[in-house]
């Protein structure tokens, strides 16, 4: 039972990558590897070295918090972290290109709804504009930068949701009957298997889109 769950656990990390990389601006000023170099081009969009290293540091910090002292250079190489970060960033841009072509976006009302329900900007359970503005100032982010990033995050979530809706949910009972475990463990396994199917559907969709989008990558800049 545990062996099967470990095999599927890797897909949760992929989902974590996607979530973390949505918040590109939250780590501004933490990495001094900027320059004017372009790590990748996805259509007309350029992923700069600054954007890449900022995202990489956020993901690296995430793994350090999970694994503590066990997370070292050897584990980082084994996880192929640098390449996975870039792959996730490219995937996000491909989805944003697709969303634009399909006319899928976020209305101003949707954006404001998301911002005013963000716990980080609340006081006593209610949105506080002064907290919102001050928090952004502390992170050296303008309101426009944050709202643009938030709009992109919501667009990506909408795209992923639409793709996931296309995933057929199979009857897993037959496979699960061969395993033993309590109800909680079985539910965790069922969710892991479904996440695997959703992740495969997302990757398949993105790979299909890549064939119609010009993508250039300079791997020397992340080596």
DABEL-V125481 format. One record per run of one state. SS is the DSSP state (hx for helix, st for strand, lp for the rest). FROM is the first residue (numbers start at 1). LEN is the number of residues. Records with the same first field share a line. If there is no record, write none. Layout:
SS: FROM-LEN / FROM-LEN
This chain:
lp: 1-1 / 22-2 / 28-10 / 43-2 / 71-2 / 80-1 / 103-5 / 117-2 / 124-2 / 128-1 / 139-4 / 166-7 / 177-6 / 211-4 / 218-1 / 223-1
hx: 2-20 / 24-4 / 49-22 / 73-7 / 81-22 / 108-9 / 119-3 / 129-10 / 143-23 / 173-4 / 183-28 / 219-4
st: 38-5 / 45-4 / 122-2 / 126-2 / 215-3
